[in-house]
Amino acid sequence: FWNAVRAYVGAFGGVAVLLATGEVVLYALVFALAGLIPLVANAFELRHELRSAGRSVDLSVWKEVQRGGWPFFVLSALTVLYGTIDIPMIEWFTGSETVGAYTVAYRWVSMPAFFAVAIATAAFPALSAEGLVLGDRFSSMANRAMHLIVFFATPAAVGIALVADDFIRLLYGDEFGDSVPLIRLLALHIPIVGLDVILGTVAVA
């Protein structure tokens, strides 16, 4: 709940700051300060449990958490690197204007990815429970998740490609016209990325 509050406060506060001042630094500061909302609220709600725990720290538990979490940390780090390395590469080879056009295109094309992540998150516990023995039930759940992704991502990709020109010119004007062919090309990978997310989740499960 408090994380949802943080998201709304950060979003509306950030937009208000941009409209009032146009300062990107203040915009980023609003998002950073909004992150304190769930931290303070959850700490307040958990104060009794925190006090009852005392000052003792069971290092053996932390060692298990660290050892068990290390593969997920490496996976997250590689995912971030894989997903963002293209920006400095394009900046290095072409310049900031091309990065701007590419970023606009990529932001809009990436929006349907939330559906793939939602499906993967919902399917992961059930897939994990069936993952010890790979039977028909496991395959059925994996196939159902992939069918949902294709059912959603394919029309999303086609729609984004068709309306790209009118959409970009409506929001940004002719200045970002170079984003239109990028959006149309990147739209082709929406179903592929969705299937990739599900297959990665299946592999982890």
N, C-alpha and C positions, 0 to 999 in steps of 0.2 A: 504493500500500500504506500509506504513512505517513498519507495523508489519511483512509483508512479507520480506522486506529488513532486518529487525532484525533477522528473522529466518535464512536467507541465510548467513548473516555476522557471526552469532553465530555458525552455522554449519561448514562453511568453515574455519573460524578462529579457532574453536575448534580443527578441524582435523589437521590444520597446526601446532598448538601448541603441540598437541600430537606427531606428527611426528618429530618435531624439538627438543622437550625437554622431552616428556613422563611424564610431570608433571600433575597430575589430578587436583591439586589446580588451576594451571593456566588455565586448560581447563574449570573449573567451573567459573573462573574469566572472561573469554572471554564471556560466556553466560550472566553473570550478567551485564557486561559493554554494551553488545549489546542491552540490555533492555532499555538503555538510548536513543537509536536512535529514536523510535517512540515518546517517551516522549518529547524530545527536538524538533523534527520536528513538531509535532502536536501543541506544545505550541507556536512555531514560527508562524505557520499558523493561530492560533486562538488569536494572540496577540491583535488584534483590538477589538475582542469581549470581551476579558478579561479586557482590559482597560476601555471599555465603561460600563462594569458592575459595576465599582466603587468598593468601599470598603464595601458596604452594603451586609449583608448576611441574607437571609430570613430563619430563623430557622424553621419556620413551614413546609417549603418544605423539609428540611432535616429530620424532624421528620417523615413525611409521607414516605420518601424514606427508612428511617431506619425501620419503622414499616412494610412497604410492602416488604422490602428485607430480613427481618429476616428469614422467612421460607426457602428462597432459600439459605441463608447462612448456616442454619442448615443442609439442604439437601446436600450441597456441602461438608460440614465438615464430615458428616456421610459417604458420598461416598468415600472421601479420606481415612478415617479410615478403611472402609470396604475393599477398594482396596489395602491397604498397610500393614494391620495388620499381614498378613501371613508371611512377611519377618522377623520381630523380633521374631515371634513365632517359625519359622523354625530355626533361629539362636540360640534361647534359647534351643531347644530340640536336635539339631543335630550338628551345627557348621557352620563355614563360607564356607567350601568347598561345602556343600550341598546347601547353599544359592546361591553360584555362579552358580551351575548347574541349580538350579530352576529359577534363574533370567534370565539366557540365554534363557531357554525354554519359560518362560512366556513372555519375550519381543517379541520373534518371533511369538508366538501364538497370542499375543494381537494385532498384526498389522491389521488384518482384521476388528477389532472393529471400525476403523475409518469410515468404510462404514455404519455401524449401526448408529453411531453418526451423520453422514451426512444426512442420510435418516430421522432420528428423528428430526434434526434441520430444515430440509426443510418442514417436515410435520406438525410441531408443530403450526405454525401460522394458517394454514387452519383448523387443528383439534380444536384449541382454538375458532376459529370463529364459528364452528359448535357445540361446546361443551355445549352451554347453553341449547339446546334441542337435546337430543341424538336420532337422526333420522337415516334413511337409509344412508344418505350421509356421516354422521360421521362414521358409521360402514364400509361403502365402502372404505373410505380413510384409516381407520385403517387396514383393511384387505389387501389393496393394499400395504401398507408399510411393513406388515409382509410377504407378498408373495415375495417382493423384497429382503428382508433379507434372507429368506430361499433359494431363487434362487442363491444368491451370496455366502452365508456363508457355505452351504453344500458342494459344490465342493472345496471351500477354505480349509475346515476342512479335507476333504479326501486327497487333494493334499499335504497339510502340513504334514499329518501323513505318506504319502507314501515316500516323499523325505527327511524326517527328518534325517535319518542316513547319507546319502551322503552329504546333505547340511551342517550339523554340522561338519563332518569330513573335508570337503573342507575348511570351514572358520576357524575352531578352532583346527583341529587335534584331536588326540585321547584323549587329556586332558579333553575335555568336552563331552566325550562319554556318561556319565551318564545323559546328558540332553535329549538324544534321546527318551528313554521311557517316560520321562516327557512330551516331546512335543507331543508324540502320544496320551497320556492320556488327556492332556489339549486341544488337537485339538477337542476332542469330545464335548467340551462345547462351541465352537465358535457359532454354530447356536442357542444354548440355550441362550447365553449372548445377541446375536443380537435380539432375540425375547423379551428378558427381557427388553432391552433398549427401544424397541418400546412400549411394554405394559406399562412401566413406564411413557413414554411420553404421551400415551393415558390417563393414570390415572391423570396426572397433567393437561392435557388439559381439 
